[in-house]
Amino acid sequence: MASVLVVEDDQFVRSALIRHLTDAAHTVRSVGTALEALREVAHFRFDVVILDLGLPDLDGSEALKMLRGITDVPVIIATARDDETEIVRLLNAGADDYLTKPFSVEHLSARIAAVLRRA
């Protein structure tokens, strides 16, 4: 199906996402920091990036800005932050979708499919 990069610092959440996406026939790579994500995107081609905002090294909004500087890969923000102003700001800054935790794996799968249809 798709090549997915999961950028999530919470190991439990990251493992669950990897398991679900792999079960859905996606190829998955994962990292826990923004800088690791930037290195991955510079060296590998992904169909979609799932990006948490609460990363230990950089805020996810900064990571999004940096990602947009080097790639046009679709980015789905997956975060616990639910402030409407921030959601609008990040969508306007280049995020392709925004998903608030907690979410079901089915919901994430539908969002990935929708983004890939538009890509």
Sequence and secondary structure as in RCSB ss.txt:
>XXXX:A:sequence
MASVLVVEDDQFVRSALIRHLTDAAHTVRSVGTALEALREVAHFRFDVVILDLGLPDLDGSEALKMLRGITDVPV
IIATARDDETEIVRLLNAGADDYLTKPFSVEHLSARIAAVLRRA
>XXXX:A:secstr
  EEEEE S HHHHHHHHHHHHHTT EEEEESSHHHHHHHHHHS  SEEEE SB SSSBHHHHHHHHHHH    E
EEEES   HHHHHHHHHTT SEEEESS  HHHHHHHHHHHHHH 
